[in-house]
């Protein structure tokens, strides 16, 4: 697997400290068919989504923006609340909890 990842920018700076210990080691992999959705309760900065293949649309509660992840992209949850993902094409989405202290306000 290619270890180059693009971090999809959301509203908090993560200073490259967030997930590097988890890269290529998601705790869970969800395989989605085109149009299929998946959700998780967000814990602001403590979870990471990895687009392992395909294209996935991601939105999080309280964030006016939507994010489109392509293979190799990484998304760090930046707000508490529901995070929803929907596969635009057949896709695999990795998920990992980030083990770090909450240092942002």
WOBEL-V312683 format. One line per field, one symbol per residue. phi: phi as a letter, one per 30 degrees, with the letter a starting at -180 (. if undefined). burial: 1 if it has 9 or more other C-alpha atoms within 8 Angstrom, else 0. A space follows every 50 residues. Layout:
# WOBEL-V312683
phi = ???
burial = ???
This chain:
# WOBEL-V312683
phi = .dcdbcdddcdbdchhcdbedceibddbbcccdejdcabbddbhicbbcb ddaibbcbbbeicdccbcccejdbbcdcbdjdccbbddbebbbcbbdcca ddccb
burial = 00000001000000000110010001001001111010000111111111 11111111111000010011111111111111111111111111110100 00000
